[in-house]
């Protein structure tokens, strides 16, 4: 099924710290995806962080999303799935050429996915996962204050623990994955663009 996808940029605002030597950044990304059947996926992922030095950043992030097609494509049931979660991340600068930087981003997140069928006779269910990932990302300093970034989610390492949900037929356990998916380079799920505002 051919997908039509659009990545929108989330507007950001700056928050100043009392210590002038401390640097903060805020920002994030928002994605909108649709297919030929007009099934829509929406997600918003704001973040807030601290620049420890020229090489290391630390931060916290959240994510919120809705998928109008996951239930029907996966389980054959009409309805929506809602995703939400929060976590922390660290970023390390690997290389820099002018305003362009290559970083490795490590993150740990607790995520939830609630499936809400349209049929009232079917109960809603929530799947809980704990996810750890390391993926590359590229940043470009548009100005001293604004940074454009791209998470390269089609390449990296991840591990996740799924908590048991008997009603969904899901057992608890770990999964590990190393991936490089060149087919999804242009997919908004694999290539997320966002803005940061630096202080």
C-alpha positions in Angstrom: 0.0 0.0 0.0 1.5 3.3 -1.1 1.9 5.8 1.7 1.7 9.5 1.6 3.6 11.0 4.5 4.2 14.4 5.8 6.6 15.4 8.6 5.7 18.7 10.3 8.0 20.7 12.5 7.0 21.3 16.1 7.2 25.0 17.3 9.5 25.4 20.3 10.2 27.9 23.0 13.2 28.6 25.1 13.6 28.4 28.9 16.6 30.1 30.5 18.5 28.8 33.5 19.7 30.9 36.4 23.3 29.9 35.7 24.5 31.5 32.5 27.0 28.7 32.0 24.2 26.1 31.9 22.7 25.6 28.5 19.2 24.2 27.9 17.4 23.2 24.8 13.7 22.5 24.1 12.0 21.2 21.0 10.8 18.0 19.4 9.0 16.8 16.3 5.5 16.0 15.1 4.7 13.6 12.3 1.6 13.1 10.2 1.2 10.0 8.0 -1.7 8.9 5.7 -2.2 6.2 3.1 -4.5 5.7 0.1 -7.4 4.7 2.3 -7.0 8.0 4.3 -6.0 6.1 7.4 -4.0 8.5 9.6 -1.1 8.3 12.0 -0.4 11.3 14.2 2.4 11.7 16.7 4.0 14.4 18.8 7.3 14.0 20.7 8.5 17.1 22.8 11.8 17.1 24.6 13.8 19.1 27.1 17.5 18.8 27.7 20.8 20.1 29.1 24.1 20.6 27.2 26.7 19.2 29.6 29.6 20.2 27.4 30.5 20.4 23.7 30.2 16.6 23.3 27.4 15.4 25.7 23.7 16.3 26.0 21.2 14.8 28.5 17.5 15.2 28.4 13.9 13.9 28.9 11.2 13.3 26.3 7.6 12.3 26.0 5.6 10.9 23.1 1.9 10.9 22.2 0.3 9.4 19.2 -2.8 8.0 17.6 -3.0 5.4 14.8 -6.3 4.9 12.9 -5.2 1.8 11.0 -3.1 -0.4 13.3 -6.0 -2.4 14.7 -7.5 -3.1 11.3 -4.2 -4.0 9.6 -2.9 -6.2 12.5 -6.0 -7.7 14.0 -8.8 -7.1 11.4 -10.8 -5.0 13.9 -11.8 -1.4 13.3 -10.7 1.0 15.9 -7.9 3.3 17.1 -4.6 2.7 19.0 -3.2 5.4 21.3 0.5 5.5 22.2 2.0 7.5 25.0 5.2 7.3 27.1 8.2 9.1 28.5 11.8 8.5 29.0 15.4 9.9 29.1 18.2 10.2 26.6 21.9 10.9 26.2 23.5 12.2 23.0 27.2 12.0 22.2 28.8 14.0 19.3 30.8 11.6 17.1 31.9 14.0 14.4 31.4 17.6 13.3 31.8 19.4 10.0 30.9 23.1 10.2 27.3 23.3 11.5 26.6 19.7 10.8 27.1 17.1 13.6 26.8 13.4 13.7 25.6 12.1 17.1 24.7 8.8 18.7 21.5 9.0 20.8 20.9 6.5 23.5 17.4 6.4 25.1 15.4 4.5 27.6 11.6 4.8 27.6 8.5 3.4 29.2 5.8 3.2 26.5 2.1 2.3 26.5 -0.2 1.4 23.6 -4.0 1.3 24.2 -6.1 -0.4 21.6 -9.7 0.9 21.5 -12.0 -1.2 19.2 -15.1 0.5 17.7 -17.1 -2.5 18.7 -18.3 -1.8 22.3 -18.5 -5.6 22.9 -14.6 -5.8 22.7 -12.8 -4.3 25.7 -9.9 -1.9 25.3 -6.5 -3.3 26.1 -3.1 -1.7 27.0 0.3 -3.1 26.1 3.2 -1.8 28.2 6.9 -1.9 27.0 10.2 -0.7 28.3 12.5 0.2 25.4 16.2 0.9 25.1 17.7 2.1 21.8 20.9 3.5 20.3 20.4 5.3 17.0 22.4 7.9 15.0 21.1 11.4 14.4 22.3 14.4 12.4 21.9 18.0 13.6 22.5 21.2 11.7 22.8 24.6 13.5 20.6 27.0 11.5 21.6 29.8 13.9 23.2 29.9 17.3 19.7 29.4 18.8 18.0 27.1 16.3 19.0 23.6 15.5 17.4 21.3 12.9 17.8 17.6 13.6 17.0 14.2 12.0 16.6 11.0 14.0 17.9 8.2 11.7 15.6 5.5 13.2 16.1 3.1 10.3 19.6 2.3 11.7 20.6 1.2 15.2 20.3 -1.2 18.1 17.4 -1.7 20.4 16.2 -3.9 23.2 12.7 -4.0 24.7 10.8 -5.7 27.5 7.1 -6.5 26.9 4.9 -6.9 29.9 2.5 -9.7 29.9 -1.1 -9.1 28.7 -3.1 -12.3 28.6 -6.1 -10.8 26.9 -3.9 -9.7 24.0 -2.1 -13.1 23.9 1.2 -11.4 24.7 3.8 -13.1 27.0 6.4 -11.1 29.0 9.9 -11.2 27.8 12.9 -9.4 26.2 13.5 -8.8 22.5 16.8 -7.6 21.0 17.4 -6.2 17.5 20.1 -4.7 15.4 18.7 -3.1 12.2 19.6 -1.3 9.1 16.6 -0.8 6.8 17.5 1.2 3.7 13.9 0.8 2.3 12.6 3.0 5.1 15.0 5.9 4.8 12.2 8.3 3.6 9.5 6.9 5.9 8.5 9.4 8.6 8.7 6.6 11.2 12.3 6.0 10.3 13.4 9.6 9.5 12.0 12.1 12.0 12.8 15.8 11.5 12.5 18.3 14.3 13.7 21.6 15.8 15.6 22.5 18.9 15.9 25.9 20.5 19.2 26.3 22.3 19.8 28.6 25.3 
